Amino acid sequence: MQAILLAAGESSRFWPLSDGIHKSLSRIMDKPLIQWTIDAIRRAGIKDIIIVQSLSEQVEEELGKANQGISIKYAVQPEPRGMGNAMLRAESAISGPFVLFEPVSHRC
């Protein structure tokens, strides 16, 4: 089982909290929101994660390639074109059943 995390949007609805960074990198209790999601995925037994990020690659810079015993691969969505397009960007890294996550809801 793989997990796909979407972290490539503009984060415009999260302003001013996301000023200059993707909303998934906003920190709560000294940890980025996306890290809380990764920790929950790990506890669920999933050890293969694909993160779809923007061209700025801020998420990859923050998290790196490995994260406490799990494999993280990154796909890039060059411009925000919705969740369907983000999934297409991750397609080449998907190798079987997966679950899709968005680290922060659009309703924030």
Jmol script that loads the backbone (N, CA, C; Angstrom):
load data "model"
ATOM      1  N   MET A   1       0.845  -1.182   0.000  1.00  0.00           N
ATOM      2  CA  MET A   1       0.000   0.000   0.000  1.00  0.00           C
ATOM      3  C   MET A   1       0.889   1.243   0.000  1.00  0.00           C
ATOM      4  N   GLN A   2       0.525   2.200  -0.820  1.00  0.00           N
ATOM      5  CA  GLN A   2       1.222   3.475  -0.881  1.00  0.00           C
ATOM      6  C   GLN A   2       0.289   4.585  -0.419  1.00  0.00           C
ATOM      7  N   ALA A   3       0.876   5.667   0.021  1.00  0.00           N
ATOM      8  CA  ALA A   3       0.115   6.873   0.352  1.00  0.00           C
ATOM      9  C   ALA A   3       0.575   7.983  -0.586  1.00  0.00           C
ATOM     10  N   ILE A   4      -0.372   8.750  -1.077  1.00  0.00           N
ATOM     11  CA  ILE A   4      -0.063   9.903  -1.910  1.00  0.00           C
ATOM     12  C   ILE A   4      -0.521  11.140  -1.156  1.00  0.00           C
ATOM     13  N   LEU A   5       0.399  12.086  -0.959  1.00  0.00           N
ATOM     14  CA  LEU A   5       0.096  13.343  -0.278  1.00  0.00           C
ATOM     15  C   LEU A   5       0.138  14.471  -1.295  1.00  0.00           C
ATOM     16  N   LEU A   6      -0.915  15.269  -1.333  1.00  0.00           N
ATOM     17  CA  LEU A   6      -0.965  16.398  -2.257  1.00  0.00           C
ATOM     18  C   LEU A   6      -0.495  17.659  -1.533  1.00  0.00           C
ATOM     19  N   ALA A   7       0.570  18.253  -2.032  1.00  0.00           N
ATOM     20  CA  ALA A   7       1.136  19.449  -1.408  1.00  0.00           C
ATOM     21  C   ALA A   7       1.653  20.403  -2.481  1.00  0.00           C
ATOM     22  N   ALA A   8       0.838  20.639  -3.522  1.00  0.00           N
ATOM     23  CA  ALA A   8       1.319  21.450  -4.642  1.00  0.00           C
ATOM     24  C   ALA A   8       0.470  22.673  -4.927  1.00  0.00           C
ATOM     25  N   GLY A   9      -0.622  22.866  -4.243  1.00  0.00           N
ATOM     26  CA  GLY A   9      -1.507  23.991  -4.558  1.00  0.00           C
ATOM     27  C   GLY A   9      -0.909  25.332  -4.174  1.00  0.00           C
ATOM     28  N   GLU A  10      -1.671  26.383  -4.407  1.00  0.00           N
ATOM     29  CA  GLU A  10      -1.208  27.747  -4.135  1.00  0.00           C
ATOM     30  C   GLU A  10      -1.348  28.138  -2.665  1.00  0.00           C
ATOM     31  N   SER A  11      -2.152  27.438  -1.900  1.00  0.00           N
ATOM     32  CA  SER A  11      -2.384  27.753  -0.488  1.00  0.00           C
ATOM     33  C   SER A  11      -3.024  29.120  -0.291  1.00  0.00           C
ATOM     34  N   SER A  12      -3.731  29.611  -1.302  1.00  0.00           N
ATOM     35  CA  SER A  12      -4.298  30.960  -1.232  1.00  0.00           C
ATOM     36  C   SER A  12      -5.364  31.089  -0.140  1.00  0.00           C
ATOM     37  N   ARG A  13      -6.102  30.045   0.142  1.00  0.00           N
ATOM     38  CA  ARG A  13      -7.137  30.116   1.176  1.00  0.00           C
ATOM     39  C   ARG A  13      -6.562  30.021   2.587  1.00  0.00           C
ATOM     40  N   PHE A  14      -5.281  29.754   2.690  1.00  0.00           N
ATOM     41  CA  PHE A  14      -4.630  29.615   3.987  1.00  0.00           C
ATOM     42  C   PHE A  14      -3.874  30.889   4.371  1.00  0.00           C
ATOM     43  N   TRP A  15      -3.921  31.892   3.490  1.00  0.00           N
ATOM     44  CA  TRP A  15      -3.265  33.166   3.769  1.00  0.00           C
ATOM     45  C   TRP A  15      -3.966  33.837   4.939  1.00  0.00           C
ATOM     46  N   PRO A  16      -3.300  34.498   5.831  1.00  0.00           N
ATOM     47  CA  PRO A  16      -1.887  34.873   5.861  1.00  0.00           C
ATOM     48  C   PRO A  16      -1.006  33.852   6.585  1.00  0.00           C
ATOM     49  N   LEU A  17      -1.572  32.748   7.038  1.00  0.00           N
ATOM     50  CA  LEU A  17      -0.793  31.755   7.772  1.00  0.00           C
ATOM     51  C   LEU A  17       0.293  31.121   6.918  1.00  0.00           C
ATOM     52  N   SER A  18       0.070  31.049   5.620  1.00  0.00           N
ATOM     53  CA  SER A  18       1.026  30.378   4.733  1.00  0.00           C
ATOM     54  C   SER A  18       1.906  31.360   3.978  1.00  0.00           C
ATOM     55  N   ASP A  19       2.011  32.567   4.446  1.00  0.00           N
ATOM     56  CA  ASP A  19       2.729  33.623   3.746  1.00  0.00           C
ATOM     57  C   ASP A  19       4.108  33.166   3.260  1.00  0.00           C
ATOM     58  N   GLY A  20       4.219  32.864   1.959  1.00  0.00           N
ATOM     59  CA  GLY A  20       5.482  32.490   1.350  1.00  0.00           C
ATOM     60  C   GLY A  20       5.817  31.004   1.370  1.00  0.00           C
ATOM     61  N   ILE A  21       5.018  30.192   2.065  1.00  0.00           N
ATOM     62  CA  ILE A  21       5.276  28.758   2.112  1.00  0.00           C
ATOM     63  C   ILE A  21       3.989  28.003   1.798  1.00  0.00           C
ATOM     64  N   HIS A  22       4.121  26.733   1.424  1.00  0.00           N
ATOM     65  CA  HIS A  22       2.939  25.924   1.197  1.00  0.00           C
ATOM     66  C   HIS A  22       2.261  25.667   2.537  1.00  0.00           C
ATOM     67  N   LYS A  23       0.938  25.619   2.548  1.00  0.00           N
ATOM     68  CA  LYS A  23       0.207  25.451   3.806  1.00  0.00           C
ATOM     69  C   LYS A  23       0.613  24.189   4.560  1.00  0.00           C
ATOM     70  N   SER A  24       1.036  23.153   3.862  1.00  0.00           N
ATOM     71  CA  SER A  24       1.432  21.918   4.528  1.00  0.00           C
ATOM     72  C   SER A  24       2.717  22.082   5.336  1.00  0.00           C
ATOM     73  N   LEU A  25       3.441  23.190   5.119  1.00  0.00           N
ATOM     74  CA  LEU A  25       4.666  23.449   5.866  1.00  0.00           C
ATOM     75  C   LEU A  25       4.453  24.385   7.049  1.00  0.00           C
ATOM     76  N   SER A  26       3.203  24.850   7.229  1.00  0.00           N
ATOM     77  CA  SER A  26       2.894  25.649   8.420  1.00  0.00           C
ATOM     78  C   SER A  26       3.147  24.781   9.642  1.00  0.00           C
ATOM     79  N   ARG A  27       3.728  25.379  10.661  1.00  0.00           N
ATOM     80  CA  ARG A  27       4.167  24.604  11.822  1.00  0.00           C
ATOM     81  C   ARG A  27       3.143  24.655  12.959  1.00  0.00           C
ATOM     82  N   ILE A  28       2.904  23.484  13.530  1.00  0.00           N
ATOM     83  CA  ILE A  28       2.092  23.323  14.735  1.00  0.00           C
ATOM     84  C   ILE A  28       2.954  22.531  15.709  1.00  0.00           C
ATOM     85  N   MET A  29       3.130  23.043  16.907  1.00  0.00           N
ATOM     86  CA  MET A  29       3.955  22.375  17.916  1.00  0.00           C
ATOM     87  C   MET A  29       5.312  21.991  17.332  1.00  0.00           C
ATOM     88  N   ASP A  30       5.940  22.962  16.660  1.00  0.00           N
ATOM     89  CA  ASP A  30       7.297  22.844  16.112  1.00  0.00           C
ATOM     90  C   ASP A  30       7.468  21.752  15.057  1.00  0.00           C
ATOM     91  N   LYS A  31       6.374  21.414  14.360  1.00  0.00           N
ATOM     92  CA  LYS A  31       6.445  20.393  13.316  1.00  0.00           C
ATOM     93  C   LYS A  31       5.532  20.828  12.167  1.00  0.00           C
ATOM     94  N   PRO A  32       5.980  20.682  10.902  1.00  0.00           N
ATOM     95  CA  PRO A  32       5.102  21.046   9.782  1.00  0.00           C
ATOM     96  C   PRO A  32       3.858  20.152   9.748  1.00  0.00           C
ATOM     97  N   LEU A  33       2.748  20.720   9.323  1.00  0.00           N
ATOM     98  CA  LEU A  33       1.498  19.959   9.245  1.00  0.00           C
ATOM     99  C   LEU A  33       1.661  18.669   8.455  1.00  0.00           C
ATOM    100  N   ILE A  34       2.417  18.702   7.363  1.00  0.00           N
ATOM    101  CA  ILE A  34       2.592  17.504   6.553  1.00  0.00           C
ATOM    102  C   ILE A  34       3.302  16.404   7.348  1.00  0.00           C
ATOM    103  N   GLN A  35       4.178  16.799   8.270  1.00  0.00           N
ATOM    104  CA  GLN A  35       4.870  15.795   9.080  1.00  0.00           C
ATOM    105  C   GLN A  35       3.897  15.067  10.008  1.00  0.00           C
ATOM    106  N   TRP A  36       2.897  15.769  10.519  1.00  0.00           N
ATOM    107  CA  TRP A  36       1.866  15.119  11.338  1.00  0.00           C
ATOM    108  C   TRP A  36       1.140  14.054  10.516  1.00  0.00           C
ATOM    109  N   THR A  37       0.859  14.368   9.245  1.00  0.00           N
ATOM    110  CA  THR A  37       0.196  13.401   8.362  1.00  0.00           C
ATOM    111  C   THR A  37       1.109  12.206   8.093  1.00  0.00           C
ATOM    112  N   ILE A  38       2.378  12.471   7.823  1.00  0.00           N
ATOM    113  CA  ILE A  38       3.336  11.388   7.585  1.00  0.00           C
ATOM    114  C   ILE A  38       3.440  10.481   8.810  1.00  0.00           C
ATOM    115  N   ASP A  39       3.472  11.063   9.986  1.00  0.00           N
ATOM    116  CA  ASP A  39       3.549  10.270  11.220  1.00  0.00           C
ATOM    117  C   ASP A  39       2.333   9.359  11.370  1.00  0.00           C
ATOM    118  N   ALA A  40       1.141   9.879  11.037  1.00  0.00           N
ATOM    119  CA  ALA A  40      -0.084   9.067  11.118  1.00  0.00           C
ATOM    120  C   ALA A  40      -0.060   7.941  10.084  1.00  0.00           C
ATOM    121  N   ILE A  41       0.431   8.227   8.899  1.00  0.00           N
ATOM    122  CA  ILE A  41       0.538   7.209   7.845  1.00  0.00           C
ATOM    123  C   ILE A  41       1.496   6.101   8.295  1.00  0.00           C
ATOM    124  N   ARG A  42       2.616   6.485   8.883  1.00  0.00           N
ATOM    125  CA  ARG A  42       3.577   5.502   9.383  1.00  0.00           C
ATOM    126  C   ARG A  42       2.934   4.618  10.457  1.00  0.00           C
ATOM    127  N   ARG A  43       2.203   5.226  11.384  1.00  0.00           N
ATOM    128  CA  ARG A  43       1.528   4.446  12.437  1.00  0.00           C
ATOM    129  C   ARG A  43       0.502   3.480  11.853  1.00  0.00           C
ATOM    130  N   ALA A  44      -0.055   3.814  10.694  1.00  0.00           N
ATOM    131  CA  ALA A  44      -1.017   2.935  10.024  1.00  0.00           C
ATOM    132  C   ALA A  44      -0.324   1.797   9.279  1.00  0.00           C
ATOM    133  N   GLY A  45       1.008   1.800   9.268  1.00  0.00           N
ATOM    134  CA  GLY A  45       1.752   0.709   8.640  1.00  0.00           C
ATOM    135  C   GLY A  45       2.153   0.942   7.199  1.00  0.00           C
ATOM    136  N   ILE A  46       1.893   2.115   6.662  1.00  0.00           N
ATOM    137  CA  ILE A  46       2.281   2.429   5.287  1.00  0.00           C
ATOM    138  C   ILE A  46       3.688   3.008   5.303  1.00  0.00           C
ATOM    139  N   LYS A  47       4.558   2.432   4.496  1.00  0.00           N
ATOM    140  CA  LYS A  47       5.958   2.842   4.505  1.00  0.00           C
ATOM    141  C   LYS A  47       6.435   3.388   3.161  1.00  0.00           C
ATOM    142  N   ASP A  48       5.528   3.607   2.229  1.00  0.00           N
ATOM    143  CA  ASP A  48       5.869   4.111   0.899  1.00  0.00           C
ATOM    144  C   ASP A  48       4.966   5.304   0.603  1.00  0.00           C
ATOM    145  N   ILE A  49       5.563   6.503   0.534  1.00  0.00           N
ATOM    146  CA  ILE A  49       4.792   7.730   0.354  1.00  0.00           C
ATOM    147  C   ILE A  49       5.270   8.468  -0.884  1.00  0.00           C
ATOM    148  N   ILE A  50       4.310   8.983  -1.647  1.00  0.00           N
ATOM    149  CA  ILE A  50       4.587   9.848  -2.795  1.00  0.00           C
ATOM    150  C   ILE A  50       4.011  11.216  -2.442  1.00  0.00           C
ATOM    151  N   ILE A  51       4.834  12.236  -2.514  1.00  0.00           N
ATOM    152  CA  ILE A  51       4.379  13.600  -2.236  1.00  0.00           C
ATOM    153  C   ILE A  51       4.402  14.386  -3.537  1.00  0.00           C
ATOM    154  N   VAL A  52       3.262  14.962  -3.903  1.00  0.00           N
ATOM    155  CA  VAL A  52       3.179  15.817  -5.085  1.00  0.00           C
ATOM    156  C   VAL A  52       3.360  17.250  -4.597  1.00  0.00           C
ATOM    157  N   GLN A  53       4.411  17.902  -5.105  1.00  0.00           N
ATOM    158  CA  GLN A  53       4.742  19.250  -4.667  1.00  0.00           C
ATOM    159  C   GLN A  53       4.826  20.191  -5.859  1.00  0.00           C
ATOM    160  N   SER A  54       4.965  21.486  -5.567  1.00  0.00           N
ATOM    161  CA  SER A  54       5.076  22.488  -6.627  1.00  0.00           C
ATOM    162  C   SER A  54       6.515  22.565  -7.144  1.00  0.00           C
ATOM    163  N   LEU A  55       6.717  23.395  -8.144  1.00  0.00           N
ATOM    164  CA  LEU A  55       8.050  23.595  -8.713  1.00  0.00           C
ATOM    165  C   LEU A  55       9.052  24.124  -7.694  1.00  0.00           C
ATOM    166  N   SER A  56       8.579  24.834  -6.687  1.00  0.00           N
ATOM    167  CA  SER A  56       9.506  25.410  -5.700  1.00  0.00           C
ATOM    168  C   SER A  56      10.194  24.333  -4.869  1.00  0.00           C
ATOM    169  N   GLU A  57       9.601  23.150  -4.798  1.00  0.00           N
ATOM    170  CA  GLU A  57      10.161  22.013  -4.066  1.00  0.00           C
ATOM    171  C   GLU A  57      10.414  22.325  -2.589  1.00  0.00           C
ATOM    172  N   GLN A  58       9.614  23.240  -2.006  1.00  0.00           N
ATOM    173  CA  GLN A  58       9.749  23.581  -0.591  1.00  0.00           C
ATOM    174  C   GLN A  58       9.525  22.372   0.310  1.00  0.00           C
ATOM    175  N   VAL A  59       8.583  21.523  -0.056  1.00  0.00           N
ATOM    176  CA  VAL A  59       8.260  20.366   0.779  1.00  0.00           C
ATOM    177  C   VAL A  59       9.451  19.416   0.832  1.00  0.00           C
ATOM    178  N   GLU A  60      10.042  19.130  -0.329  1.00  0.00           N
ATOM    179  CA  GLU A  60      11.200  18.243  -0.384  1.00  0.00           C
ATOM    180  C   GLU A  60      12.381  18.820   0.396  1.00  0.00           C
ATOM    181  N   GLU A  61      12.580  20.124   0.287  1.00  0.00           N
ATOM    182  CA  GLU A  61      13.665  20.767   1.031  1.00  0.00           C
ATOM    183  C   GLU A  61      13.450  20.618   2.536  1.00  0.00           C
ATOM    184  N   GLU A  62      12.216  20.710   2.979  1.00  0.00           N
ATOM    185  CA  GLU A  62      11.906  20.596   4.408  1.00  0.00           C
ATOM    186  C   GLU A  62      12.018  19.161   4.911  1.00  0.00           C
ATOM    187  N   LEU A  63      11.514  18.207   4.139  1.00  0.00           N
ATOM    188  CA  LEU A  63      11.426  16.824   4.615  1.00  0.00           C
ATOM    189  C   LEU A  63      12.579  15.932   4.184  1.00  0.00           C
ATOM    190  N   GLY A  64      13.163  16.192   3.014  1.00  0.00           N
ATOM    191  CA  GLY A  64      14.213  15.321   2.497  1.00  0.00           C
ATOM    192  C   GLY A  64      13.623  14.063   1.871  1.00  0.00           C
ATOM    193  N   LYS A  65      14.454  13.100   1.549  1.00  0.00           N
ATOM    194  CA  LYS A  65      14.025  11.877   0.863  1.00  0.00           C
ATOM    195  C   LYS A  65      13.577  10.778   1.804  1.00  0.00           C
ATOM    196  N   ALA A  66      14.179  10.668   2.967  1.00  0.00           N
ATOM    197  CA  ALA A  66      13.832   9.597   3.903  1.00  0.00           C
ATOM    198  C   ALA A  66      13.279  10.221   5.183  1.00  0.00           C
ATOM    199  N   ASN A  67      12.395   9.501   5.846  1.00  0.00           N
ATOM    200  CA  ASN A  67      11.741  10.041   7.014  1.00  0.00           C
ATOM    201  C   ASN A  67      11.468   8.901   7.991  1.00  0.00           C
ATOM    202  N   GLN A  68      12.395   8.627   8.846  1.00  0.00           N
ATOM    203  CA  GLN A  68      12.231   7.652   9.924  1.00  0.00           C
ATOM    204  C   GLN A  68      11.677   6.308   9.458  1.00  0.00           C
ATOM    205  N   GLY A  69      12.431   5.641   8.591  1.00  0.00           N
ATOM    206  CA  GLY A  69      12.070   4.286   8.198  1.00  0.00           C
ATOM    207  C   GLY A  69      11.035   4.151   7.103  1.00  0.00           C
ATOM    208  N   ILE A  70      10.687   5.234   6.432  1.00  0.00           N
ATOM    209  CA  ILE A  70       9.755   5.144   5.309  1.00  0.00           C
ATOM    210  C   ILE A  70      10.418   5.721   4.065  1.00  0.00           C
ATOM    211  N   SER A  71       9.928   5.305   2.926  1.00  0.00           N
ATOM    212  CA  SER A  71      10.427   5.795   1.649  1.00  0.00           C
ATOM    213  C   SER A  71       9.538   6.940   1.172  1.00  0.00           C
ATOM    214  N   ILE A  72      10.153   8.060   0.834  1.00  0.00           N
ATOM    215  CA  ILE A  72       9.402   9.192   0.294  1.00  0.00           C
ATOM    216  C   ILE A  72       9.924   9.489  -1.104  1.00  0.00           C
ATOM    217  N   LYS A  73       9.006   9.504  -2.068  1.00  0.00           N
ATOM    218  CA  LYS A  73       9.318   9.909  -3.442  1.00  0.00           C
ATOM    219  C   LYS A  73       8.556  11.203  -3.705  1.00  0.00           C
ATOM    220  N   TYR A  74       9.101  12.018  -4.582  1.00  0.00           N
ATOM    221  CA  TYR A  74       8.474  13.300  -4.888  1.00  0.00           C
ATOM    222  C   TYR A  74       8.114  13.381  -6.364  1.00  0.00           C
ATOM    223  N   ALA A  75       6.952  13.959  -6.629  1.00  0.00           N
ATOM    224  CA  ALA A  75       6.528  14.275  -7.989  1.00  0.00           C
ATOM    225  C   ALA A  75       6.263  15.785  -8.004  1.00  0.00           C
ATOM    226  N   VAL A  76       6.441  16.408  -9.147  1.00  0.00           N
ATOM    227  CA  VAL A  76       6.260  17.857  -9.253  1.00  0.00           C
ATOM    228  C   VAL A  76       5.054  18.168 -10.123  1.00  0.00           C
ATOM    229  N   GLN A  77       4.204  19.049  -9.619  1.00  0.00           N
ATOM    230  CA  GLN A  77       3.101  19.597 -10.395  1.00  0.00           C
ATOM    231  C   GLN A  77       3.521  21.031 -10.743  1.00  0.00           C
ATOM    232  N   PRO A  78       3.918  21.289 -11.993  1.00  0.00           N
ATOM    233  CA  PRO A  78       4.494  22.585 -12.357  1.00  0.00           C
ATOM    234  C   PRO A  78       3.592  23.789 -12.086  1.00  0.00           C
ATOM    235  N   GLU A  79       2.304  23.611 -12.247  1.00  0.00           N
ATOM    236  CA  GLU A  79       1.368  24.698 -11.946  1.00  0.00           C
ATOM    237  C   GLU A  79       0.119  24.091 -11.328  1.00  0.00           C
ATOM    238  N   PRO A  80      -0.527  24.828 -10.424  1.00  0.00           N
ATOM    239  CA  PRO A  80      -1.708  24.276  -9.752  1.00  0.00           C
ATOM    240  C   PRO A  80      -2.862  24.080 -10.728  1.00  0.00           C
ATOM    241  N   ARG A  81      -3.154  22.813 -11.055  1.00  0.00           N
ATOM    242  CA  ARG A  81      -4.214  22.499 -12.013  1.00  0.00           C
ATOM    243  C   ARG A  81      -5.196  21.496 -11.434  1.00  0.00           C
ATOM    244  N   GLY A  82      -5.285  21.429 -10.111  1.00  0.00           N
ATOM    245  CA  GLY A  82      -6.268  20.571  -9.475  1.00  0.00           C
ATOM    246  C   GLY A  82      -5.728  19.219  -9.053  1.00  0.00           C
ATOM    247  N   MET A  83      -6.564  18.529  -8.298  1.00  0.00           N
ATOM    248  CA  MET A  83      -6.175  17.243  -7.732  1.00  0.00           C
ATOM    249  C   MET A  83      -5.994  16.160  -8.796  1.00  0.00           C
ATOM    250  N   GLY A  84      -6.815  16.174  -9.824  1.00  0.00           N
ATOM    251  CA  GLY A  84      -6.695  15.180 -10.891  1.00  0.00           C
ATOM    252  C   GLY A  84      -5.351  15.287 -11.593  1.00  0.00           C
ATOM    253  N   ASN A  85      -4.943  16.516 -11.889  1.00  0.00           N
ATOM    254  CA  ASN A  85      -3.651  16.729 -12.517  1.00  0.00           C
ATOM    255  C   ASN A  85      -2.510  16.332 -11.583  1.00  0.00           C
ATOM    256  N   ALA A  86      -2.670  16.592 -10.298  1.00  0.00           N
ATOM    257  CA  ALA A  86      -1.650  16.185  -9.319  1.00  0.00           C
ATOM    258  C   ALA A  86      -1.497  14.669  -9.318  1.00  0.00           C
ATOM    259  N   MET A  87      -2.597  13.951  -9.401  1.00  0.00           N
ATOM    260  CA  MET A  87      -2.544  12.491  -9.446  1.00  0.00           C
ATOM    261  C   MET A  87      -1.816  12.011 -10.704  1.00  0.00           C
ATOM    262  N   LEU A  88      -2.047  12.678 -11.819  1.00  0.00           N
ATOM    263  CA  LEU A  88      -1.339  12.318 -13.055  1.00  0.00           C
ATOM    264  C   LEU A  88       0.170  12.499 -12.889  1.00  0.00           C
ATOM    265  N   ARG A  89       0.582  13.509 -12.145  1.00  0.00           N
ATOM    266  CA  ARG A  89       2.006  13.745 -11.904  1.00  0.00           C
ATOM    267  C   ARG A  89       2.627  12.632 -11.065  1.00  0.00           C
ATOM    268  N   ALA A  90       1.833  12.005 -10.211  1.00  0.00           N
ATOM    269  CA  ALA A  90       2.325  10.929  -9.339  1.00  0.00           C
ATOM    270  C   ALA A  90       2.246   9.564 -10.007  1.00  0.00           C
ATOM    271  N   GLU A  91       1.559   9.474 -11.136  1.00  0.00           N
ATOM    272  CA  GLU A  91       1.243   8.190 -11.768  1.00  0.00           C
ATOM    273  C   GLU A  91       2.455   7.273 -11.953  1.00  0.00           C
ATOM    274  N   SER A  92       3.573   7.809 -12.387  1.00  0.00           N
ATOM    275  CA  SER A  92       4.731   6.948 -12.669  1.00  0.00           C
ATOM    276  C   SER A  92       5.325   6.328 -11.404  1.00  0.00           C
ATOM    277  N   ALA A  93       5.060   6.891 -10.240  1.00  0.00           N
ATOM    278  CA  ALA A  93       5.596   6.358  -8.983  1.00  0.00           C
ATOM    279  C   ALA A  93       4.619   5.399  -8.300  1.00  0.00           C
ATOM    280  N   ILE A  94       3.381   5.336  -8.782  1.00  0.00           N
ATOM    281  CA  ILE A  94       2.381   4.463  -8.175  1.00  0.00           C
ATOM    282  C   ILE A  94       2.610   3.033  -8.657  1.00  0.00           C
ATOM    283  N   SER A  95       2.686   2.098  -7.699  1.00  0.00           N
ATOM    284  CA  SER A  95       2.986   0.720  -8.076  1.00  0.00           C
ATOM    285  C   SER A  95       1.923  -0.281  -7.629  1.00  0.00           C
ATOM    286  N   GLY A  96       0.805   0.194  -7.142  1.00  0.00           N
ATOM    287  CA  GLY A  96      -0.245  -0.712  -6.677  1.00  0.00           C
ATOM    288  C   GLY A  96      -1.321   0.071  -5.950  1.00  0.00           C
ATOM    289  N   PRO A  97      -2.003  -0.582  -5.009  1.00  0.00           N
ATOM    290  CA  PRO A  97      -3.057   0.111  -4.260  1.00  0.00           C
ATOM    291  C   PRO A  97      -2.486   1.311  -3.500  1.00  0.00           C
ATOM    292  N   PHE A  98      -3.293   2.371  -3.411  1.00  0.00           N
ATOM    293  CA  PHE A  98      -2.839   3.564  -2.702  1.00  0.00           C
ATOM    294  C   PHE A  98      -4.016   4.247  -2.017  1.00  0.00           C
ATOM    295  N   VAL A  99      -3.660   5.112  -1.079  1.00  0.00           N
ATOM    296  CA  VAL A  99      -4.638   5.964  -0.414  1.00  0.00           C
ATOM    297  C   VAL A  99      -4.169   7.403  -0.635  1.00  0.00           C
ATOM    298  N   LEU A 100      -5.122   8.292  -0.869  1.00  0.00           N
ATOM    299  CA  LEU A 100      -4.809   9.681  -1.207  1.00  0.00           C
ATOM    300  C   LEU A 100      -5.092  10.579  -0.006  1.00  0.00           C
ATOM    301  N   PHE A 101      -4.138  11.449   0.314  1.00  0.00           N
ATOM    302  CA  PHE A 101      -4.280  12.402   1.419  1.00  0.00           C
ATOM    303  C   PHE A 101      -3.997  13.804   0.924  1.00  0.00           C
ATOM    304  N   GLU A 102      -4.689  14.740   1.516  1.00  0.00           N
ATOM    305  CA  GLU A 102      -4.312  16.142   1.384  1.00  0.00           C
ATOM    306  C   GLU A 102      -4.008  16.592   2.797  1.00  0.00           C
ATOM    307  N   PRO A 103      -2.748  16.969   3.091  1.00  0.00           N
ATOM    308  CA  PRO A 103      -2.351  17.250   4.469  1.00  0.00           C
ATOM    309  C   PRO A 103      -3.213  18.277   5.181  1.00  0.00           C
ATOM    310  N   VAL A 104      -3.728  19.260   4.473  1.00  0.00           N
ATOM    311  CA  VAL A 104      -4.581  20.268   5.079  1.00  0.00           C
ATOM    312  C   VAL A 104      -5.815  20.421   4.210  1.00  0.00           C
ATOM    313  N   SER A 105      -6.971  20.387   4.808  1.00  0.00           N
ATOM    314  CA  SER A 105      -8.222  20.482   4.064  1.00  0.00           C
ATOM    315  C   SER A 105      -8.378  21.835   3.394  1.00  0.00           C
ATOM    316  N   HIS A 106      -9.059  21.869   2.254  1.00  0.00           N
ATOM    317  CA  HIS A 106      -9.372  23.123   1.579  1.00  0.00           C
ATOM    318  C   HIS A 106     -10.291  23.997   2.411  1.00  0.00           C
ATOM    319  N   ARG A 107     -10.914  23.467   3.409  1.00  0.00           N
ATOM    320  CA  ARG A 107     -11.879  24.222   4.194  1.00  0.00           C
ATOM    321  C   ARG A 107     -11.261  24.959   5.369  1.00  0.00           C
ATOM    322  N   CYS A 108      -9.944  25.032   5.416  1.00  0.00           N
ATOM    323  CA  CYS A 108      -9.258  25.744   6.514  1.00  0.00           C
ATOM    324  C   CYS A 108      -9.533  27.228   6.427  1.00  0.00           C
TER     325      CYS A 108
END
end "model"
wireframe off; spacefill off
backbone 0.3
color backbone group
